Amino acid sequence: MLLDGALAGTGRRGGPTRATIYSRLETQIEEPRTRLTALVDTGMSLTALRAAARRGRLEATQRSDGQWLSTRRAVEQYMESRPRSG
């Protein structure tokens, strides 16, 4: 028998509860992750986005095949956090 809160978010069989699953799905539906190549614009190169992701400055994940995934919102937040040049 498990202590209350020992494995928060787990169901009777050890897997995630329905509420946990629905919460994760809702987040993924609202803001799908896309490849960094699709998020590049004139203000930021693909090389710069990859470097930011590697350094942990851009919220992104790397798939097992090496592709970086992020969201438009994460890229916008990163762009706003960078110091203005000029």
N, C-alpha and C positions, 0 to 999 in steps of 0.2 A: 504494500500500500504506500502510495506517495504522500509526502507531506504537502499541505496546501502551499501553492506557489513554488514548489520545487522545480517544476517544469512548466512555467507559465506559457500558455498558448498551445498546450498539447491536449489532445483528446484522450478518451479512455483507452484507446489502442496505441497510444504513443505518438500518433501523427498529429499534425496541426488541427486545431478545431475549425469548424466551418467559419466562424467569425474571423479567425486569422487568415484563412484562405481568401475570403471575400474582401478583406481589407487589402491584402496584397494585390488581388486582381484589380480592385478599384484604382489603386495607385498606378498600376501598369497601364490601365486603359486610359486614365487621365493624361498621362505623360509617358508615351512610349519612348524607349531608347532607340536612337538611330545611330548609324555610322558617323564618325567624325567627318568623313568626306562629304556627307550631305549637309553638315552644319557649317562648313567653311563659307565665309563671305569676304568682301573686299577689305574688311578691317583686320582679318586674322587669317594667316596661312595654315594649311594642314600641318606643316612641320611644327609651328608654334603651338597648336592645339595638342598635338601628340606630346610635345615636351612638357606642357602644362599638366597633362594627364599623368605622365610618368612621375612628375615631381609632386603630385598630389594637390596641385593648385586648382585643377578642374575636376569636378565631380564626374568621374567616368569609370567604366569597368572594361577590362580587356577579356575578350573571349579566348577560348583555347586555341583558335586559329590565328590569334594575333590582332584581330580587328578590335578597335576601340569603339565603345558605345557610350553615348551621352545624350543629354536632352538639350533642346534649344534654350530652355530656361537656365540650365547650368552654364552654358556658353555665355549667355547674356550676363549672368552674375559674375563670371570670371572677367569679362570685358569691362564691367563697371568697377571691379576691384583693382584693375591695373592702373598705375599712375599715368596721367596724361603727359604725352611728350609734346614738345614744341614750345 
